């Protein structure tokens, strides 16, 4: 599971690519740490894009957030295999949509301010996850960290 860090050219500070093999390795109901909010940081943007169609599943659901048991603060119950390839899904998690009626784009203020380094997890839910034969999902994060300039 490669991770790109590029603070100069992209609106994202971190980008994680998950392939069919990654989803199988995480497993049904499994979680994996995919990024970290630094101490004094916050998350401003989380975007998920299905870059290669998921093949072999009709119920691949992901959650992304900071609570290991139910990480849905940033992306909540996204049906990845039903997503249109190349169409981004932005900020649909509980912390972004609280108080918002725009569930497809969420709110734009930073959330999940962290006083200590805080892991960001992905959770996979799919009883047939072992049957996935192809697919790729990119998750982009804009993580604010002004303390690096101190």
Secondary structure, DSSP 8 states (H G I E B T S, - for coil): --EEE-SSSSS-SEEEEEEHHHHHHH-TT-EEEEEEE-TT-EEEEEEEEEEEEEES-S--EEEEES-SSS--SSEEEEEGGGS-TT--EE--SHHHHTT-S-TTT---S-B---SS-EEEEEEEE-TTGGG--EEEEEEEEEEE-GGGG-
